[in-house]
Amino acid sequence: MSKKILTQKATDNTYYHPDFHIALNYGIDYLHRKFGDDTVREYLMQFTDSYHTPLKRALKKEGLKALKTHYEKIFRMEGADYDINFTEEELTIHLKASPAVKHIVSNGHEISPLFSETVTVVNNELCRDTPYACEVTGYVPETGACRLHFYMRKP
């Protein structure tokens, strides 16, 4: 019998992380129950500052186009239903349902009451110390649907 050798690197695979959202949901719930709302927000700010450092740098250098590219890539990978409107001064994303929330619920888990902070805190922290701000409206806890509006801060 002949032997086949497969040479493959991690970068050869599409990175898709649906179970990360389940773990994050439980982590948020634990922090919320044990330490309160502010601890959840502080954790998400620290996470954003470390994990999304390259995206934040790109936002400062390239403007809202960096966020547009980021979200299009993530939403395509996750199979999200969304609309994007983009200009140099504004980026509006209408997420019709969150693939993360859908995955959590479809696997029989309850959504943490503060899971919405993964949208609000993360996007606001991405914009901190940049010329941009983010407003999250219409968040639906059962589906994760929401509207993200990124815009130039007023001087």
N, C-alpha and C positions, 0 to 999 in steps of 0.2 A: 504494500500500500504506500502510495506516495504521500509525502508530507508537504503541506502548504504553509508558508510563513506569511503572516499578515503583518505588515508594518503600517501602523496608524498612530497619529498623534491626536491629542485632545483637541487641537485646533481644527482637525479634519471634521469634527462633529458640530452640528448645529447645537448651540447652547440653548436649552429650554428648561426652565426651572419651575414647573407648576407646584411641586410639593414644598418648595421654599415658602410659598404663600401660606400653606397650612401651618408650617412651623412658625412663621412670623405671626400669624393670627394667634396661636397659642402663647407665644412669647409676650405679645401685647396684652393678652388677657391676664397672664400671670403678673406682669408688671403693674397693670391696672389694679388688680385685686390686692396685691401685696403692698404696693408703694404709691398708688394714686395716679391721677391724670398727668400731672406735671412730669413724673418719671417716664411715662410713655413718650411724651413729647421730647424730653431731653434725650432719651435713647434714639429716637428717630432722627433728631438733629445730628447726633454724633455719628449715626450710621450714614446719613447723607454726606456729611463732611468727609468721611473717610472713603466710602465706596464710590461716591459720585464726584470725587475730586477732578478727574479728567473732564467730565461733562461740565462742571462748573467753570473750569478753565476755558473750555471751548465756548461756553456762553459768553464769557467776558471778551473773548477774542473775536468770535464769529457772529455774535448776536443771537437772535431768536432762531435763526436757521439751524443752529446746533441742537436746540430743543426739538425742533420740527423733525430733523433727521433721526434723533434719538427715539422719539415716540413712534415715528413711522416704522422704524426697525423693530421695536419691541412689540407694537400692536400687530404687525404682519406676522411675526414669529408666533404670537399667542393667538392669532386668529380673531382679533377683536373687531367689533363692528363700531366704526368711528368715522367722523368727518373732521377735516382740518381746513381752517381758513388761515392764510398766512400773508402777512406783509412784513416789511422790515421793522415796523413799529409794534405790530400786534400778531399774536398767535392764539387762535381759539381752537380748542379741541372739544368736540362733543363725543364723549364715550358713551355709547348706547347701552353697554353692559360691560362690566369688568370681567375679563377672563379669570383673574385671580379669585374674585368672589364666586364666580360660577364654579370654579374648580373646588374651592373649599366646601361650598354647599353640596355640590354633586357627589362629594365623597363623604357626606353625612356629618359634617362638622358645623357647629354654630359659629356665626360671625361675631367676633368680639365687638362690644359696643364702641370701642375706640379704633376699630380697623380703618375707619374713614380718615384717621390722622395720617395714615400712610400716604394719602393723596395730599392732604392739606399741608402737613408739616414738611414733608419731603420737598414739595414744589416751592414752598415759601423759603425753605432753607437753601434750595438751589439758587434762588434769586437774591438771597442776602449778599450784600457787598457787591452787587452788580447794578447796572442801570435799569434793571427790570423788576417787576413785581408780578405776583400771581394771585388770582382770585378764583376760588373754587365755589361754584354754585350748583344748586339742584342735586346734591348728592343723595342717592337713593340707597340706603343701607342694604336692602335685600338683593340688589343687583350690582351695586357699585357704579351705576350710571352717574355721570356728572358732566359738568362743563368746566373746563380749565381755560382761563383767560390770562394770558401773559401779555404785558404791555410795558412801555417805557414809563419809568417813574417821572413824575413832574419835578422839575428842579427846585 
